[in-house]
Amino acid sequence: MEKISLANLPTPIVKLEELSKEYGKNIYLKRDDFTGTEVSGNKVRKLEYAIAEAIENKCDTIITVGALQSNHCRATSAVCAKLNLDCHLLLRGEDLEVEGNLFLDYMLGSNIHILREDRDLEKEAIKLFNKLEKLGKKPYIIPMGASNKIGTYGYIEAFNEISKYEEKEKINFDLISMAVGSGGTYSGIWYGNYTNKTNKKVLGFSVSSSSVEFKEKIMNILKEIDNNIEKFDSVEINDLYVGEGYGKSNREEIEFYLHVAKTEGIILDPCYTGKAFRGLIKEIQDGNIKEDNILFIHTGGLMGWTKEQRNMAYKIVDERS
Ligand SMILES: Cc1ncc(COP(=O)(O)O)c(C=O)c1O
């Protein structure tokens, strides 16, 4: 599969020494938040493949979809700006605060279409595709989170990076964990583990939908990649830590992010990595994780801290001082 190089790879893996001591496991972090600045996070690994396909097909316009604070849409905006492609973002949301990722989308020169919560983004993308084609453009649609066959190659490659690290450092991660928002990151890591017969547990934490819905979605992506896979029973998605809902935080969650920040000097995002990492730690505390060498993938998302979440964090810090 062809790709273009857009991310700083391979990303480092670091041991979280203090949290490892605190929770009695060897906890490592793969810093996919280091893939870049404007393009930081997991999405750029997927875009390396999706944009390569668009360019190969001589497309001049990228259309993609997401929530108002989508990290994927921001990364796509940056890549399009760099490669001189027109970028159209269909963003769903009601709160029009122009900050974080949305602010960067504007700065990066994307065409922004904001749609009400009840609109079907994928259908709207096809309508826009037809309209732009009539105007003489050659558009290419990247689905939500670039979580389709082509985007998933980015995380099969990430699995190979992890294997190389294990070989070099003489360690075997028996559990790899990450946030699940549209399923592509999980699918790539699961498939790498499956094809290499490395027998790791791959544990995803949902940030929105039920585990049943995500398993279905992931199975569909995996079947697109390889229709000879016989068993999917090791696809494991925990949906117990979604909390108040997608993109929303409660006090306990924010307190946990502050703890990680203060103990390890690492900032998690409240929408994806925060929820998932908190879920992983809670599962360790509850004795549900038997594996000892654990790798969590930090998939980025720092620009997604909303004003409300920042204020909650500030209030907690202020109360303590
Ligand atoms: C920062 C961040 N982490 C994790 C995810 C989840 O990854 P995936 O969509 O591949 O499940 C996303 C996007 O959904 C994200 O923006």
The ligand as an SDF file (V2000), in Angstrom:
LIG
                    3D

 16 16  0  0  0  0  0  0  0  0999 V2000
   -7.1300   12.1450   19.9470 C   0  0  0  0  0  0  0  0  0  0  0  0
   -7.8650   10.9590   19.4780 C   0  0  0  0  0  0  0  0  0  0  0  0
   -7.6360    9.7800   20.0620 N   0  0  0  0  0  0  0  0  0  0  0  0
   -8.2940    8.6670   19.6910 C   0  0  0  0  0  0  0  0  0  0  0  0
   -9.2390    8.6900   18.6930 C   0  0  0  0  0  0  0  0  0  0  0  0
   -9.9260    7.4260   18.3430 C   0  0  0  0  0  0  0  0  0  0  0  0
   -9.3190    6.8130   17.2430 O   0  0  0  0  0  0  0  0  0  0  0  0
  -10.2010    6.0130   16.1840 P   0  0  0  0  0  0  0  0  0  0  0  0
  -11.1170    7.0160   15.5510 O   0  0  0  0  0  0  0  0  0  0  0  0
   -9.2270    5.4530   15.2470 O   0  0  0  0  0  0  0  0  0  0  0  0
  -10.9780    4.9930   16.9470 O   0  0  0  0  0  0  0  0  0  0  0  0
   -9.5220    9.9150   18.0370 C   0  0  0  0  0  0  0  0  0  0  0  0
  -10.5500   10.0470   16.9830 C   0  0  0  0  0  0  0  0  0  0  0  0
  -11.6010    9.4800   16.9540 O   0  0  0  0  0  0  0  0  0  0  0  0
   -8.8110   11.0620   18.4350 C   0  0  0  0  0  0  0  0  0  0  0  0
   -9.0330   12.2460   17.8450 O   0  0  0  0  0  0  0  0  0  0  0  0
  1  2  1  0
  2  3  1  0
  2 15  2  0
  3  4  2  0
  4  5  1  0
  5  6  1  0
  5 12  2  0
  6  7  1  0
  7  8  1  0
  8  9  2  0
  8 10  1  0
  8 11  1  0
 12 13  1  0
 12 15  1  0
 13 14  2  0
 15 16  1  0
M  END
$$$$
